[in-house]
Amino acid sequence: MVFEGSERIGTNALASAVKILIAGGFGVGKTTMVGAVSEIPPLRTEEMLTEVGASVDDLSGVEAKTTTTVAIDFGRITINPKLVLYLFGTPGQQRFWFMWDELARGALGAVVLADTRRLDNCFASVDFFERRRVPFMVAVNCFHGAPVYDVEQVRAALDVDPEVPITLTDARDKELSKHALVTLMEYLIKLRSADAGVRAPQPSR
């Protein structure tokens, strides 16, 4: 598996460093997830929502939201002594989508957060990663009072391939968010192994 780089953890161990994106629609919980799992104080670029922005930002379903990410969220989590994930949360509003290409540079995979109250808000993220062939998984952020659907119903609604992992999560919960990241890493390893198998020379008969 190709990693972005490496850094020293502890005294002697050299850990592989992987860039992962946390994407999804406006108000879906990207900033919350990065903050929940990051072992360092997360970098946030949030600004207050204003009346001017109300004309371009759809607050349906997230009327209580008062801030928004205008650049990135950044955090770090050590999965094990040999694997460190650098998390980059993408801005959700359409007017900031121009930043996605730069943020996606060097990323090995992505978590697409979904909200069952507004599933259509994550279509742009799914389409972005599919078009650029960036492996991704879907994590359904289970908001209180939101419609409850099982994994296959979400898969059908988003029209994603059968092998794309889908999990139910709570972006506020460290362990559940970490589980989503581990699921993504297992998926990336599986894809890498399958790709290596296809490319491996066939034994002579």
N, C-alpha and C positions, 0 to 999 in steps of 0.2 A: 504494500500500500504506500502511495506517495504522500508524504506529509509536507507541510509548509516549511517547517524548520525544527529547531530543537532549542531547549533551554535547560539550564542546570537547576535541578530541584534538590533541596537538602544539601548534602555535601558532595557526593560523587556521582549520583545517578544523572543520566542524561535523558531527558524526557522528550518525546515527540510532540510537537505543537501543531494543532489542527485548527484551521479557521472554519467556523460554522456560523451561518446566518440564522437569525430568528426573524421570520417574516410573517406577514398577514395584514389584514385590513386595519383600518383606523379604530383604535380603542379596543383591540382584541386581547391585549395583555402582554405585548412583547416586552415593554419596559419592566413590567412586574416579574416576568419569568427570568429575565437577565438578572434582576436584583435579587430574586429568590435563591438562585443557585450560585451566584458569584462569590468566590472566596476573598475577593478584594472589593473595596468600595467601588461600586459600578460608576462608570462615567456616563452621565446623562446630559442630553442637550434638549431639555424641555423648556417650553415657553407657555405662558398663560394663553388660553383661548380667549379671543376677543369678539366683540360684536361684528367687527369687520370680517373675521374669519368665518363667522356663522353662515355667511352667504355662499361659501365654497366647501365647508366641512359638513358632512352629513352626520348629525349627532343622534340620529334615530337609534334607539336602544341603548345609547350611552349618554343620556342627557345630563348625568351627574358629572361627567368628565370635565375637568377644569384646565388640564395641561395637555400638551402634545409634543411629541418628539419632532424636532426640526432638522436633525442631522442623523446621529446614531446613538444607540446605547452600546456600551462596551463592558464586558465582564470576562472573568476567567474562572474555570473550574478544573481541578485536577481529578480525573476519573480514576486513575491509579498512578503509582509512581512513575510509570513510563508513558503516560498519555495525558496531555493538558489540552483542553479546549479553550480557544479564544472565541468569545461570543460577540457577534455584531448584530444588534437589533436594527432593523430597517425602519425608516419613517413610513407611516401608513397612508398619509393623504396623497392623492393623485398628483398634486403640484410638486411633490418631492420625489416622484418616481425616477426623475432623471439621475438620481444618485445611485440607483440600484446597480447599474452596470459596474460602477467603480467599486462598490461594496462587494459585489460578487466575484471580483477578480481574486483568484487564488483560493476561493472557498471550496472545500471538498463536498459540502452538503448543506442542507437547510432544514429547519423545522418550520413548517407553515402552521401557524396557529389559526384555529377556526372557532367561530362563535355560532352556535346553532340558531340564534336569533337572526343572524345576518350572514348566512353561509356564502351568499354571493359576493361579500366583501373580500373573500380570499381567492376568488377566481383569478384576479390579476397576478397574484403571487404564484399560484399553480401554473398558470400559463407562462409566466416569466421563466420559471425553472425548467419546465418542459421544453420550451423553445431553445434554451441554452444548454440543455442536457446536463443540468446540475441535479444530482440525486437529492430527493427530498422525502420527508415524511410529513404526515398531517397529525397534529395534536389538537384535539377538540377541547377547548377551555370550557369547562362545565360551570357556567355562571348560575347563580341561584335564581330559580324561577324560569330558566331557559327551557325550551322544548328539549325533550330527551329522545335521542335517536341512537340506535346501535351502530356499530362500526360499519356494517355492510350498507346500511341506509345512508350513512355519510359518504361512503365510497361511491354509491350510485349517484347521489346528488352532485358530487364534485367531478364525477366521471374520470376518476384516476385509475391507473392500471392496477390489476389484482395484486401485484407484488409490492406496491407502495405501502409501507406500514402506516396504520392509523391507530392512534391510542386516545384514550380519554384521560384528561389531566386537569389539574388545578394550578394555574400559573403562580399562585401564591405559595404553593407547597414545594419546599425544596426537594423532597424525595421524589414526588411525582414528576416534577420538572426534570430532575436528574434522570429518572427512568426514561423519559422521552428522549433525552440526549443519548443515553446508552442504546436505546432502540435504534436510533439513527446510525450510531457507530457500527452496530451489528449489521445493519443493512448495507452500509458502505463496504464493510469487510466481505460480506456475502457477494456483492456485486464485483468486487475486485477479484475474489476467488473464482467466480464464474467466468470473468473476462480472461483470467490467466489460463483457465481450463480450455477456453475456445482457442486461444493463441498457442497453446502448448503443441509441440510437434507430435505427430502421431507415430507410434512405434512401428517399425518395419515388420512386415509379415514374411 
